[in-house]
Amino acid sequence: MSSYRTLAGSMLLGLAAAGIAHAQAPSPAAATAPADPHLWLEEVLGDKPLAWVRQHNAVATKELEAQPGFPALQARLKTILNSKERIPYVSKEGEFYYNFWRDAQHVRGIWRRTTLAQYQLAEPAWETVIDLDQLAAGESENWVWGGASCLYPKGERCLISLSRGGGDAKVVREYDVAKRAFVDGGFTLPEAKGSASWIDQDTLFVSTDFGPGSMTSSGYPRIIKQWQRGTPLAQAQTLYEAKPDDLSAGAYKDFTPGHEHQFIERQIDFYSGEMFLRDGAELKKVPKPDDSTAFTVRDQLVITLRSDWKVNGKTYAQGSLLATDFKAFMQGKQELEVLYAPTATSSLDNVTPTKSAILVTTLDKVKNRLTELRHVNGKWQRRAVDAPKLGTLAVSALDPVDSDQYFLTVTDFLNPTTLYLATAQSDKRTKIKSLPAYYDAAPYKVEQFESTSKDGTKVPYFAIMGKKTKFDGSNPTVLYGYGGFEVSLKPSYSGTTGVAWLEKGGVYVLANIRGGGEFGPRWHQAALKENRQRAYDDFISVAQDLIKRKVTSPRHLGIMGGSNGGLLTGAVLVQRPDLFNAVVSQVPLLDMRRYNKMLAGASWMGEYGDPDVAEQWAYISKYSPYQNVFKDKKYPRVLFTTSTRDDRVHPGHARKMVAKMEEQGHDVLYWENTEGGHAGAANNDQQALMWALTYTFLLEQLK
């Protein structure tokens, strides 16, 4: 409920597909594609591919770990990532505030809790609820924490998700917090993609793999069932079935007293879906546009628009935030109030309800602003919250049903992230926690520039550099980008970047290219499907602008991106190899001819298109890195990183690209972590190794 973007979250693409699998055979429509001699590398856990992985890992680690600064950098990054001074972010369950924590003593992590009063102390007293290291050892399982969903309001029973090795497929088990034990004979779901959520103490919504025909073509559950305690899962009552070619289906309950509602959602594709109110045995469709998102806040339905919506002769603009009386709306009345309308430079970023207010976070030229809205006597009142004007603001309600308190996180590139406790209707806030200064930021500055893309569009970007940086073209520079799924790249503090790059004399650049959400749905939709090249043109324009300003030069310029950003760096690698001297492509998509057949790939066709449709392959084929790397071209050196346990973006993408480039005689390095899922690492030590390898490679290439 705290975010209006329900799917395009974290590093990529929201949902994941059905398990780590062996290579899948091409469909008949794809069979006309040239034979792929590296198809065997898609067999994730095969003996031959894993031997190939071990061989390549050995080559990469031997070279990079031998660099003079590597041991010290890895040790320092490990210290940062395991620091006890990190902010322990919490969520409220019942009367307690829970946090999942990893450090050197708790490699897999502990799920722990404290009180709000204790949390405000410099060193809170924590109670350990689950020790994942002990659990994994006791059960001889490679458990990685997957989250907890606790029954509102007391939070005494929780659904604990655990994955093997960090993948998206998870086991769900019911836990009794008071007894510190899993419930004997309680709700348990076998490892699968999907979810379970509470209706009441004895009843769940369940969407999981129920057997043949129960998953969509994208690999997600399409059937919603109601599961009663004490009955076999096989006897759970079917409530809804999405279509086999839909993306997924899900369900949840709004527990607000007096406004309790149950909802079922059909996700048609990544950007459109239907919402149904469960009214007894009947499902009533919520009459919102399919490509909008909506949720209830007490008696109101809050709607965000991805496209213009014409209602009763009035057009509501794409990117707007609307509200309406929920009951009246379900009865056919369409009286809508505009809570926020975008401008040429601003967009909606997040929506967070509290007990009596809605906190709306917006972006203005990629800087956050915060507004408080209250519905009083049938009318909306608004006020600007006095919050820092530079950097990024993140809001998290303590209890949106029962409290007006919220946490406000403030971060930017150079100032350590700080957490405040605030209350709606007031600008007063209490500083709760702050990161330490992992590096001395005094010598550095942040600049925001604009480049001009191929079609004339202005593209903003941030550059973090030394105050004494000379614009002589000699500065080692890393350009980072993403450009997809309406995900905005915003300023944030990173001890890793500061220590591993800025302190080494590097310039760090963050590009806000099209495909992202920095300027709302229009910025995202400008680079969808047949217009994907615009994102790559934007990224290239930033590189050219950095060179033109003499911040750097092709000899000293590198690019980095992960997931969809790995596709970005791969595409730009093959299109403009003359602009760069190093490329880091992390957990990437690269073979866009087969991406829709590999793990979660089919779910992203709303973003990229369908390569099995000739007209769509015509434009995808022009940028797909795997199909556009050639023997007679000279490319900068590349480091590809991925994870065996990534069951979202198939590791075969990176494996095959490396094999093809090596076959063509190009100089590439490859490192595949054997754990970690789509994040690339399952614990802090693995993160430290991954980033030490990455920044050592960049420094080696760009100095």
Secondary structure, DSSP 8 states (H G I E B T S, - for coil): ---S-SSS-TTTTS---S-S-------GGGTTS---TTGGGG-TT-HHHHHHHHHHHHHHHHHHHTSTTHHHHHHHHHHHHT-TTS----EEETTEEEEEE--SS-SS-EEEEE-HHHHTSSS---EEEEEHHHHHHHHT--EEEEEEEE-TTT--EEEEEEEETT-S-EEEEEEETTTTEE-TT--EEEEES-EEEEEETTEEEEES--STT-B-TTSSB-EEEEEETTS-GGG-EEEEE--TTS-EEEEEEE--TT--EEEEEEEEETTEEEEEEEETTEEEE--S-TT-EEEEETTEEEEE-SS-EEETTEEE-TT-EEEEEHHHHHTT----EEEE---SSEEEEEEEE-SS-EEEEEEETTEEEEEEEEEETTEEEEEE----SSSEEEEEES-TTT--EEEEEEE-SSS--EEEEEETT---EEEEEE---SS--TTEEEEEEEEE-TTS-EEEEEEEEETT---SS---EEEE----TT--------HHHHHHTGGGT-EEEEE--TTSSTT-HHHHHTTSGGGTHHHHHHHHHHHHHHHHTTS--GGGEEEEEETHHHHHHHHHHHH-GGG-SEEEEES----TTTGGGSGGGGGGHHHH--TTSHHHHHHHHHH-GGGS--TTS---EEEEEEETT-SSS-THHHHHHHHHHHHTT--EEEEEESS-GGGT-SSHHHHHHHHHHHHHHHHHHH-
